[in-house]
Amino acid sequence: LGLGKCGVEFMYGKNRGLYTQEELDVKITHLEPKTASDKLAYAAVRVVRILFDAVSGWNHTELTGITKSKIFRRVIFLETVAAIPGFVAAMVRHFKSLRTFNRDGGMLNMFLDEANNERMHLLTFVRMRDPHPSLKYLVMGSQTVIGIGFFILYNISPYFCHRFVGYIEEEACHTYTDIIHAIETAPDSHELASWRTEAAPAIAKGYWHLGNDGTVLDVMYAIRADEAEHRDVNHVVCGIKEGQVNPLYNPEDQFDKVLVKYVENMMETDKTKEIVK
């Protein structure tokens, strides 16, 4: 195609949901903080986790167990916040590209996709449980505080922000792993057992390509895979230098894969025709 480095500026064709079984089998990983910035980001995440566990009642799950109510209370608000950093990061990089007359390297498209992905998590959950009307005021407050705070921090240190988000996503992987385990091990009489067979919302089936038989449990697996991807991406971009092209997405490589698949299908079709003859 001859795109060179230009293609990453306008091409980002992430197709959500076509996860392999290996990708769905998320490994719980932790990147040990090394620099002072890493340690500060990790400490901040630990504080946020403790406070959020207390507010959502999640720190009592070992005693009272995980229920649908606790899951919805946690994930619905969590996803309204999780969609903020990616959008702010994309916005800051967009503004910088405009005022410096330089390319972004294809990063802002990736972060916009991340933000939209978190939004799709939210839209899926609210199809399953209507949030309390007062929650929108809490969300407005959190968007104001977190949005402005993250905007200021990202202009000061993108490194710190991405490391912080990377550690946040590590915690998200823990949360969804706990939810999946609770669903899979729940006795048949427990309310969570129904999610093993309950049909996923239509929006989730379409977004993650779950098929007609997609269940709520399948949704949880897909969301955990998303969070693991965000975890790895944000940790990786901490090591990307200013002006470097996004190493996580190369449109020419994507086109080559599609072309190879097309040729393989054509060859398979020709073989089938010869057998028929």
C-alpha contacts under 8 A as a table, 3 or more apart, distances in Angstrom:
res1	aa1	res2	aa2	distance
1	L	252	E	7.31
3	L	6	C	5.65
3	L	7	G	5.15
3	L	252	E	7.22
4	G	7	G	6.47
5	K	8	V	6.19
5	K	9	E	7.83
5	K	105	G	7.68
5	K	245	V	7.21
6	C	9	E	5.62
6	C	10	F	7.62
7	G	10	F	5.81
7	G	11	M	5.68
7	G	250	N	7.89
7	G	251	P	6.22
7	G	252	E	7.72
8	V	11	M	5.35
8	V	12	Y	6.94
8	V	105	G	6.30
8	V	106	G	4.51
8	V	245	V	7.69
8	V	246	N	7.42
8	V	249	Y	7.42
8	V	250	N	6.52
8	V	251	P	6.31
9	E	103	R	7.03
9	E	104	D	6.91
9	E	105	G	6.20
9	E	106	G	4.68
9	E	109	N	7.72
10	F	106	G	7.35
10	F	109	N	7.75
11	M	251	P	6.41
12	Y	109	N	6.45
12	Y	110	M	7.11
12	Y	249	Y	7.55
12	Y	251	P	7.12
14	K	113	D	7.85
15	N	18	L	6.95
16	R	19	Y	7.81
16	R	207	Y	6.60
16	R	208	W	5.59
16	R	209	H	7.80
17	G	207	Y	6.64
17	G	208	W	3.57
17	G	209	H	5.52
17	G	210	L	7.34
17	G	222	A	6.65
18	L	208	W	6.70
18	L	209	H	6.60
19	Y	22	E	7.92
19	Y	23	E	5.80
19	Y	24	L	6.40
19	Y	222	A	7.57
19	Y	225	A	7.99
20	T	23	E	5.15
20	T	24	L	6.35
21	Q	24	L	5.08
21	Q	25	D	6.28
22	E	25	D	5.16
22	E	26	V	7.65
23	E	26	V	6.23
23	E	225	A	6.58
24	L	221	Y	6.08
24	L	222	A	6.67
24	L	224	R	7.62
24	L	225	A	5.55
25	D	225	A	7.86
26	V	224	R	7.31
26	V	225	A	6.31
26	V	228	A	6.87
28	I	170	E	7.45
28	I	173	C	6.85
28	I	174	H	7.02
29	T	170	E	7.07
30	H	167	Y	7.85
30	H	170	E	6.78
31	L	167	Y	8.00
33	P	36	A	7.93
33	P	38	D	4.75
33	P	39	K	5.20
33	P	42	Y	7.08
34	K	38	D	5.98
34	K	39	K	6.76
35	T	38	D	5.05
35	T	39	K	6.33
36	A	39	K	5.13
36	A	40	L	6.14
37	S	40	L	5.10
37	S	41	A	6.11
37	S	160	F	6.02
38	D	41	A	5.14
38	D	42	Y	6.12
38	D	160	F	7.00
38	D	163	R	6.52
38	D	164	F	7.80
39	K	42	Y	5.12
39	K	43	A	6.02
40	L	43	A	5.12
40	L	44	A	6.13
41	A	44	A	5.13
41	A	45	V	6.28
41	A	160	F	6.46
41	A	161	C	7.81
41	A	163	R	6.44
41	A	164	F	4.81
41	A	167	Y	7.65
42	Y	45	V	5.07
42	Y	46	R	6.25
42	Y	164	F	6.53
42	Y	167	Y	6.31
43	A	46	R	5.11
43	A	47	V	6.37
44	A	47	V	5.19
44	A	48	V	6.23
44	A	164	F	7.72
45	V	48	V	4.98
45	V	49	R	5.99
45	V	164	F	6.76
45	V	167	Y	6.61
45	V	168	I	6.14
46	R	49	R	5.04
46	R	50	I	6.24
47	V	50	I	5.23
47	V	51	L	6.29
48	V	51	L	5.23
48	V	52	F	5.98
49	R	52	F	5.17
49	R	53	D	5.91
49	R	171	E	7.81
50	I	53	D	5.22
50	I	54	A	6.29
51	L	54	A	5.19
51	L	55	V	6.27
52	F	55	V	5.07
52	F	56	S	5.98
53	D	56	S	5.32
53	D	57	G	5.75
53	D	58	W	4.75
53	D	59	N	5.20
54	A	57	G	5.17
54	A	58	W	6.49
54	A	59	N	6.00
55	V	58	W	7.83
56	S	70	K	7.17
56	S	73	R	6.31
56	S	74	R	5.57
57	G	60	H	5.96
57	G	61	T	7.50
57	G	70	K	7.10
58	W	61	T	5.48
58	W	70	K	7.03
58	W	74	R	7.59
59	N	62	E	7.39
60	H	63	L	5.52
60	H	64	T	6.12
60	H	65	G	7.51
61	T	64	T	5.04
61	T	65	G	4.37
61	T	66	I	5.44
62	E	65	G	5.57
62	E	66	I	7.96
66	I	70	K	6.42
66	I	71	I	7.10
66	I	179	I	7.49
66	I	182	A	6.80
67	T	70	K	5.27
67	T	71	I	6.27
67	T	191	E	7.40
67	T	192	L	6.82
68	K	71	I	5.07
68	K	72	F	6.14
68	K	191	E	7.35
68	K	192	L	6.63
69	S	72	F	5.31
69	S	73	R	6.03
70	K	73	R	5.06
70	K	74	R	6.12
71	I	74	R	5.21
71	I	75	V	5.98
71	I	179	I	7.64
72	F	75	V	5.32
72	F	76	I	5.63
72	F	125	F	7.23
72	F	129	R	7.16
73	R	76	I	6.01
73	R	77	F	6.76
74	R	77	F	5.95
74	R	78	L	5.98
75	V	78	L	4.75
75	V	79	E	5.86
75	V	122	L	7.74
75	V	125	F	7.79
76	I	79	E	5.49
76	I	80	T	6.60
76	I	122	L	5.86
76	I	125	F	6.47
76	I	126	V	7.19
76	I	131	P	7.69
77	F	80	T	5.22
77	F	81	V	6.65
77	F	139	V	7.37
78	L	81	V	5.37
78	L	82	A	6.06
79	E	82	A	4.76
79	E	83	A	6.18
79	E	118	E	5.94
79	E	119	R	6.75
79	E	121	H	6.60
79	E	122	L	5.45
80	T	83	A	5.78
80	T	84	I	7.37
80	T	118	E	7.77
80	T	119	R	7.04
80	T	122	L	6.66
80	T	139	V	6.85
81	V	84	I	5.58
81	V	85	P	8.00
81	V	139	V	7.77
81	V	142	S	7.16
81	V	143	Q	7.07
81	V	146	I	7.83
82	A	85	P	6.65
82	A	115	A	7.55
82	A	118	E	6.21
83	A	86	G	6.27
83	A	87	F	6.81
83	A	114	E	7.51
83	A	115	A	4.52
83	A	116	N	6.87
83	A	117	N	7.71
83	A	118	E	4.98
83	A	119	R	5.80
84	I	87	F	5.45
84	I	88	V	6.17
84	I	115	A	6.58
84	I	143	Q	7.29
84	I	146	I	7.62
84	I	147	G	6.35
85	P	88	V	5.14
85	P	89	A	5.97
85	P	115	A	7.23
85	P	147	G	7.45
85	P	150	F	6.76
85	P	165	V	7.55
86	G	89	A	5.13
86	G	90	A	6.19
86	G	111	F	4.70
86	G	112	L	5.95
86	G	113	D	7.92
86	G	114	E	5.77
86	G	115	A	4.72
87	F	90	A	5.14
87	F	91	M	6.10
87	F	111	F	6.39
87	F	112	L	5.47
87	F	114	E	7.84
87	F	115	A	5.34
88	V	91	M	4.96
88	V	92	V	6.11
88	V	147	G	7.00
88	V	150	F	7.11
88	V	151	F	6.05
89	A	92	V	5.28
89	A	93	R	6.20
89	A	108	L	7.11
89	A	111	F	6.65
89	A	151	F	7.54
89	A	154	Y	6.84
90	A	93	R	5.17
90	A	94	H	5.94
90	A	107	M	7.49
90	A	108	L	4.27
90	A	109	N	7.01
90	A	111	F	5.53
90	A	112	L	5.88
91	M	94	H	4.97
91	M	95	F	6.20
91	M	108	L	7.46
92	V	95	F	5.22
92	V	96	K	6.16
92	V	151	F	7.26
92	V	154	Y	7.46
92	V	155	N	7.15
93	R	96	K	5.01
93	R	97	S	6.08
93	R	104	D	6.76
93	R	107	M	7.95
93	R	108	L	6.15
94	H	97	S	5.17
94	H	98	L	6.35
94	H	104	D	7.47
94	H	108	L	6.70
95	F	98	L	5.11
95	F	99	R	6.28
96	K	99	R	5.28
96	K	100	T	5.94
97	S	100	T	5.39
97	S	101	F	5.63
97	S	102	N	5.12
97	S	103	R	5.86
97	S	104	D	5.89
98	L	101	F	5.28
98	L	102	N	7.11
103	R	106	G	7.88
103	R	243	G	7.65
104	D	107	M	6.19
104	D	108	L	6.96
104	D	243	G	6.79
104	D	245	V	7.65
105	G	243	G	6.45
105	G	244	Q	6.13
105	G	245	V	4.15
105	G	246	N	5.48
106	G	109	N	5.92
106	G	110	M	6.96
106	G	245	V	6.51
106	G	246	N	5.53
106	G	249	Y	7.95
107	M	110	M	5.26
107	M	111	F	6.44
107	M	245	V	7.78
107	M	246	N	5.80
108	L	111	F	5.10
108	L	112	L	6.10
109	N	112	L	5.10
109	N	113	D	6.25
110	M	113	D	5.14
110	M	114	E	6.30
111	F	114	E	4.82
111	F	115	A	6.21
112	L	115	A	5.11
112	L	116	N	6.18
113	D	116	N	5.08
113	D	117	N	5.95
114	E	117	N	5.01
114	E	118	E	6.39
114	E	230	H	7.09
115	A	118	E	5.28
115	A	119	R	6.34
116	N	119	R	4.85
116	N	120	M	6.22
117	N	120	M	5.09
117	N	121	H	6.52
117	N	226	D	7.77
118	E	121	H	5.06
118	E	122	L	6.59
119	R	122	L	5.08
119	R	123	L	6.26
120	M	123	L	4.96
120	M	124	T	6.07
120	M	204	A	7.98
121	H	124	T	5.24
121	H	125	F	6.45
121	H	223	I	6.97
122	L	125	F	5.24
122	L	126	V	6.25
123	L	126	V	5.32
123	L	127	R	6.43
123	L	203	I	7.89
124	T	127	R	5.36
124	T	128	M	6.94
124	T	201	P	6.55
124	T	203	I	6.44
124	T	204	A	5.93
125	F	128	M	5.16
125	F	129	R	6.35
126	V	129	R	4.98
126	V	130	D	5.37
126	V	131	P	6.65
127	R	130	D	6.93
127	R	201	P	6.53
128	M	201	P	7.18
131	P	135	L	6.68
132	H	135	L	5.50
132	H	136	K	7.99
133	P	136	K	6.20
134	S	137	Y	5.67
134	S	138	L	7.05
135	L	138	L	5.11
135	L	139	V	6.19
136	K	139	V	4.89
136	K	140	M	6.09
137	Y	140	M	4.99
137	Y	141	G	6.29
138	L	141	G	5.14
138	L	142	S	6.19
139	V	142	S	5.05
139	V	143	Q	5.95
140	M	143	Q	5.12
140	M	144	T	6.24
141	G	144	T	5.19
141	G	145	V	6.27
142	S	145	V	5.20
142	S	146	I	5.61
142	S	147	G	7.57
143	Q	146	I	5.39
143	Q	147	G	5.15
143	Q	148	I	7.85
144	T	147	G	5.29
144	T	148	I	5.93
145	V	148	I	5.55
145	V	149	G	5.92
146	I	149	G	5.00
146	I	150	F	5.76
147	G	150	F	5.30
147	G	151	F	6.04
148	I	151	F	5.03
148	I	152	I	6.28
149	G	152	I	5.31
149	G	153	L	6.21
150	F	153	L	5.00
150	F	154	Y	5.83
150	F	161	C	7.46
151	F	154	Y	5.24
151	F	155	N	6.39
152	I	155	N	5.37
152	I	156	I	6.47
153	L	156	I	5.02
153	L	157	S	5.87
153	L	158	P	7.26
153	L	160	F	7.97
153	L	161	C	6.85
154	Y	157	S	5.13
154	Y	158	P	4.62
154	Y	160	F	7.81
154	Y	161	C	5.99
155	N	158	P	6.63
157	S	160	F	5.45
157	S	161	C	6.57
158	P	161	C	5.07
158	P	162	H	6.15
158	P	238	C	7.80
159	Y	162	H	5.43
159	Y	163	R	6.17
159	Y	237	V	7.96
159	Y	238	C	5.11
160	F	163	R	5.15
160	F	164	F	6.01
160	F	238	C	7.93
161	C	164	F	5.03
161	C	165	V	6.20
162	H	165	V	5.02
162	H	166	G	5.98
162	H	234	N	5.01
162	H	235	H	6.51
162	H	237	V	7.18
162	H	238	C	6.21
163	R	166	G	4.93
163	R	167	Y	6.33
163	R	234	N	6.36
163	R	235	H	5.69
163	R	238	C	6.52
164	F	167	Y	5.28
164	F	168	I	6.23
165	V	168	I	4.84
165	V	169	E	6.10
165	V	231	R	7.23
165	V	234	N	6.46
166	G	169	E	5.19
166	G	170	E	6.39
166	G	230	H	7.04
166	G	231	R	4.52
166	G	232	D	6.84
166	G	233	V	7.65
166	G	234	N	5.00
166	G	235	H	5.29
167	Y	170	E	4.94
167	Y	171	E	6.56
167	Y	231	R	7.01
168	I	171	E	5.22
168	I	172	A	6.37
168	I	231	R	7.69
169	E	172	A	4.72
169	E	173	C	6.18
169	E	227	E	5.81
169	E	228	A	6.81
169	E	230	H	6.53
169	E	231	R	4.82
170	E	173	C	5.21
170	E	174	H	6.56
170	E	227	E	7.86
170	E	228	A	7.25
170	E	231	R	6.00
171	E	174	H	5.03
171	E	175	T	6.30
172	A	175	T	4.99
172	A	176	Y	6.24
172	A	224	R	7.66
172	A	227	E	6.53
173	C	176	Y	5.34
173	C	177	T	5.98
173	C	224	R	5.80
173	C	227	E	6.13
173	C	228	A	6.25
174	H	177	T	5.11
174	H	178	D	6.22
175	T	178	D	5.20
175	T	179	I	6.34
176	Y	179	I	4.87
176	Y	180	I	6.05
176	Y	220	M	6.78
176	Y	221	Y	7.90
176	Y	223	I	7.81
176	Y	224	R	5.76
177	T	180	I	5.12
177	T	181	H	6.10
177	T	224	R	7.24
178	D	181	H	5.13
178	D	182	A	6.10
179	I	182	A	5.06
179	I	183	I	6.25
179	I	220	M	7.78
180	I	183	I	5.17
180	I	184	E	6.15
180	I	217	L	6.93
180	I	220	M	6.56
180	I	221	Y	7.22
181	H	184	E	5.20
181	H	185	T	6.01
182	A	185	T	5.39
182	A	186	A	5.72
182	A	192	L	7.37
183	I	186	A	5.33
183	I	192	L	5.29
183	I	193	A	5.79
183	I	195	W	6.77
183	I	196	R	6.78
183	I	217	L	7.28
184	E	193	A	7.20
184	E	196	R	7.04
185	T	193	A	7.97
186	A	189	S	7.93
186	A	190	H	5.94
186	A	192	L	6.20
186	A	193	A	5.40
187	P	190	H	5.33
187	P	193	A	6.41
188	D	191	E	7.92
188	D	193	A	5.44
188	D	194	S	7.78
189	S	193	A	7.12
190	H	193	A	5.59
190	H	194	S	7.87
191	E	194	S	6.02
192	L	195	W	5.60
192	L	196	R	7.69
193	A	196	R	5.70
193	A	197	T	7.90
194	S	197	T	5.73
194	S	198	E	5.71
195	W	198	E	4.84
195	W	199	A	7.84
195	W	215	T	6.80
195	W	216	V	5.21
195	W	217	L	5.76
196	R	215	T	6.48
196	R	216	V	6.62
196	R	217	L	5.41
197	T	215	T	5.67
197	T	216	V	7.29
197	T	217	L	7.69
198	E	215	T	5.38
198	E	216	V	5.97
199	A	213	D	6.82
199	A	214	G	5.96
199	A	215	T	4.42
199	A	216	V	6.08
200	A	204	A	6.29
200	A	205	K	6.38
200	A	214	G	5.65
200	A	215	T	4.52
200	A	216	V	4.66
200	A	218	D	7.77
200	A	219	V	6.79
201	P	204	A	5.33
201	P	205	K	6.45
201	P	216	V	7.80
202	A	205	K	5.06
202	A	206	G	6.25
203	I	206	G	5.28
203	I	207	Y	6.09
204	A	207	Y	5.11
204	A	208	W	5.89
204	A	209	H	7.68
204	A	210	L	7.41
204	A	219	V	6.91
205	K	208	W	5.66
205	K	209	H	5.30
205	K	210	L	4.66
205	K	211	G	5.95
205	K	212	N	7.22
205	K	214	G	6.35
206	G	209	H	5.12
206	G	210	L	6.93
206	G	211	G	7.69
207	Y	210	L	7.94
208	W	219	V	7.89
208	W	222	A	7.12
210	L	213	D	7.09
210	L	214	G	4.78
210	L	215	T	7.97
210	L	218	D	7.43
211	G	214	G	5.46
214	G	218	D	6.07
214	G	219	V	7.59
215	T	218	D	5.09
215	T	219	V	6.52
216	V	219	V	4.95
216	V	220	M	6.44
217	L	220	M	5.11
217	L	221	Y	6.43
218	D	221	Y	5.13
218	D	222	A	6.26
219	V	222	A	5.06
219	V	223	I	6.10
220	M	223	I	5.13
220	M	224	R	6.11
221	Y	224	R	5.19
221	Y	225	A	6.28
222	A	225	A	5.07
222	A	226	D	6.28
223	I	226	D	4.93
223	I	227	E	6.25
224	R	227	E	5.03
224	R	228	A	6.16
225	A	228	A	5.06
225	A	229	E	6.25
226	D	229	E	5.11
226	D	230	H	6.33
227	E	230	H	5.02
227	E	231	R	6.07
228	A	231	R	4.93
228	A	232	D	6.26
229	E	232	D	5.24
229	E	233	V	6.00
230	H	233	V	5.07
230	H	234	N	6.00
231	R	234	N	5.56
231	R	235	H	6.35
232	D	235	H	5.25
232	D	236	V	6.04
233	V	236	V	5.09
233	V	237	V	6.15
233	V	248	L	7.88
234	N	237	V	5.34
234	N	238	C	6.60
235	H	238	C	5.51
235	H	239	G	7.67
236	V	239	G	5.81
236	V	240	I	7.25
237	V	240	I	5.01
240	I	244	Q	6.43
241	K	244	Q	5.53
246	N	249	Y	6.04
246	N	250	N	7.48
247	P	250	N	6.92
250	N	253	D	5.36
250	N	254	Q	6.49
251	P	254	Q	4.96
251	P	255	F	6.14
252	E	255	F	4.99
252	E	256	D	6.11
253	D	256	D	5.01
253	D	257	K	6.30
254	Q	257	K	5.19
254	Q	258	V	6.40
255	F	258	V	5.11
255	F	259	L	6.11
256	D	259	L	5.00
256	D	260	V	6.08
257	K	260	V	5.15
257	K	261	K	6.16
258	V	261	K	5.11
258	V	262	Y	6.13
259	L	262	Y	5.01
259	L	263	V	6.24
260	V	263	V	5.16
260	V	264	E	6.17
261	K	264	E	5.08
261	K	265	N	6.20
262	Y	265	N	5.16
262	Y	266	M	6.23
263	V	266	M	5.03
263	V	267	M	6.17
264	E	267	M	5.14
264	E	268	E	6.13
265	N	268	E	5.01
265	N	269	T	6.12
266	M	269	T	5.06
266	M	270	D	6.27
267	M	270	D	5.09
267	M	271	K	6.26
268	E	271	K	5.13
268	E	272	T	6.26
269	T	272	T	5.09
269	T	273	K	6.29
270	D	273	K	5.12
270	D	274	E	6.31
271	K	274	E	5.15
271	K	275	I	6.29
272	T	275	I	5.15
272	T	276	V	6.27
273	K	276	V	5.10
273	K	277	K	6.29
274	E	277	K	5.11
